[in-house]
Amino acid sequence: MQVRVHATGSTGNCVSISNGHITILVDVGLPKTKIEKILLEDGIDPTKIHSIWITHEHEDHCKGVAFADKYKIPVYASEGTLKALNRLDTGRIVKDGKSQCFDAFSPKHLFVTPFNVSHDAFEPLGFAIQGADGKVSVMMDTGIVTPDMLRAMANSTVYVFECNHDEDMLMNGEYNEALKRRILATTGHLSNDAAAVALSRLIKGTGERIMLTHMSSSNNMPGLAAAAVKRALKKNGLKANVHYTLEVF
């Protein structure tokens, strides 16, 4: 399974997952022309994209959804997200735990299974994408990681994981108190430490690939995020580049 983070952060998010036969996008949070440009630069033909999956309706995850209209690409999301985007008539509704299967009887089959996350949006989702040669879990904005979320993501070969902020940087930073409370809420964003704890429960040391995303430019640093995850996994006897790989975006 090829996974590429084309954009991430508060300015826009877009991830592609491909098994060499089917290519899907999770989120299109940049203007449609930028989405098109980035994909072409990364060697992805927009006309070959099978479907787009939207985690929730916040602009940094769906701003470029008109890209789907230009190329007639189906858009999948929860009912709440599609309603917020005024796309109930044209989008395809998906629900927690209900897999969508593509090319089921082909060696290049793909199953996409949505799971609920905890964010201040209408029915936000994460996605677990299972192919014949691996499983990719994409978890964008969430304030907590629940046991149900852990079960949905279990046994993935690739984890695209929110690692938004360092709590000390956030609390001592310039954000106003209301915004700090929103970020720290259970429906806010995942801290480095919370992401590290969740990953310590998921990573088994079988060579999994961890991709840390959606990092705040004001309240985090790549080194802090990576260090938090490595510390948590080290407690389980796991070392980076031996038992797993870690990338920070």
N, C-alpha and C positions, 0 to 999 in steps of 0.2 A: 504494500500500500504506500503510495507516494503522498506525503502531506507537505503542504507549503503554506506558510503564513505570509500572505501578500501585503497585509496591513494590519496594524494592531494599535490599540490605545484609544484615547478619548477623541481623536480626530478621525477614526474610522477603523473598522475591522473587516477582514475578509480572509478566509481560509479555503484552500482547495484540497480535496481528497480524491485520489484516482487509483483504480486498480488496473490501469492500462487499457480498460475497455469502457468503463463508466467514470465520468468526472463530475463531481458535484461541488458546489460552493456552499459554505456556511457563512452567512452574513455578507452583505454588500454595503458597507457603511461609508463609502466614499461616493462622490458624484459619479454618475454612470460613465462619463467620458474618462475619468481617472481609472475606474475599474477596468474598462476596456483596454486602456493603455498599459496598465500594470500586467494584466493577463497576457497581452501580446508580447510584452517585453520578457515575460517569464516563459514564453513558448507555449502558451495555452490558447487554442483557437476558440473564441467565444461561441462559434456555431456548433462546437462539439460538446458544450456543457449540457449535461443531462437534466439537472435541476438545481434550484437554489433553495436553501433551507435557512429560514430566519429565526434567530433565537428569541428576539423580542423587538418591540417597535421603537426603541430609542434610536435617535438619528444616527449615532455612530455605528449602528448595526444594520440600518436599512435605508440610508440616505440615497443609495444608488439603485433602488429596487426597479426603477424605470429601465435599467439595463436588461432586466428580464423581458420587458415588453419589446424592446428593440429586437431581441434575438428569439422571441417567442419561447422562452424558457419557463417551465412550470415553477411556481413558487409554493413551497410548503411551509406551514407554520401552524401554531395553535389557533383555535377559533378566536380567542381574545386578541391575539396579535393581528390576525387578518382583519378583524373588525376595526382595530385601532388604525390600520393602514388603509381602510376603505377598500379592502380586497376580498371580502367574503364571497363575492360573485365570481371572481376569477382565480382566487387562490385555492389551495388544496389543504383541507384541515387535517391535522395530525394530533394524536393524543398520547399522553404518557403511557409508555409500555406497549403501544400498538405499532408493530414493525411494518414498514413498507418494504416490499421485496421487489427487486428488479433483476430480470434474467435469472429466475430461480433455478432453472435447470441447466444453466451454463456454468462452466468452470470459473467464469468471471462474474458470478452473481454478487449482488450487494444487498444487504439488509440495513435499513436505517431505522433505529429505534429511538424515539424521543423520550426524554425523562424530565420531570419537573425540577426546576431550580428555584432559589429564593431571592427574588429581586423585585424592586418596586415598579413592576410593569404588569401588563395584562397577560397572564398565563405564559410566563417566560419558560423556555425550554433549553436543555442541552441535548446533544445527539450522540448516540453510539452507532458507529458505522462498521458493520461486520462484513468482511470479504473472505474469500477462500484462503488468503494468505495473511490474515491479520485483522485486528480490530482497532479502530481509532475512536477515542472519546474526546469530544469537544465540549468543554464547559466554559462558557464566557462569564457573564455577570452573575454573581451570586454572593449573598452575605454569609452563608453557612454551607457546609457540606453535610447532608443528612445520610443516615444509613441507607435509605432508598437510593440516593444518588450514588453512593459507594457500590451498591449492588449492581446498578445499571452500568457503571464504568468498569467493573471488575474484569480482570484478565485481558485488559487491552494491551496491545503492543506499542501504541502511541497515545500519549496523553497531552492534549492541548488544553492548558490549565490556566485559569485566571490567577494572577499573583499581583494584586493591584497596588498595595501600599505597605510601607513599614509603619507600624502604629506609632512609634516615637516621632518619626518625621511628620506624620499627619497631625499628631496632638500638638507638636511644637511649631507647626507651620503657620502659614498666613490665611488658611481657609477660615471662614467665619464658623461660629459654633454650630449653627444649624446644618451647614454642609458637612462638618465633621461628624455630627450625629447621624446624618443620612448614610455616610460612607461606612460607619462602624455598625450600623444596624444589621439585624439578621436578614433584612431585605436590601442590604447595601452591596458592598464589594468585599472580596476576599483579601485578607492580609497575608503577608509572607508567611507568618507563623501558622495561620489557619490552613493555608495551602500545603505547607510542609507536613502538618499533622495528617491531612487527608492523603497525601501522597505516600506517607509512611505506612498507611493502611492498604494501599493499592499495589505498590511496587514490590515485586517478589525477587527481583535480581536476575531476571531471565533475559536481560538485554533490552528492556523497555526504553523507549525514547520519550523524554519529558520535554515539552515545549512550553515555557512560561510566557504568558501573554498578558495583554491589557494592563500594562504597567503604567502607573501614574508618573508623569514627568515631573511633578511637583513633590510627590510624597514617597518616592522610591528610587532605588538605584539598582542596576543589574547585579552588582556584587552582593548587595544585601539579600536580594531575593534568592540568588543561587546559594549563598552561604546558609540561609535558613533551611532550604531543602536538603542540602548536603548533610547538615548537622542531624536533621531528623532521620535521614536514611542511614547515616553512620551508626546510630543507636541500634539499628537492625542488622548491623554488620555488612552494610552495602556501601560500595565505593563507586564514585563516578568514573566512567570510562572502563570499568571492570564489570560491574553488574548492571549498569544502566548508563544512558547518555543524557546530558542536560544542556539545553539551549535556552537562552534568554532573549526575548524579542522586545 
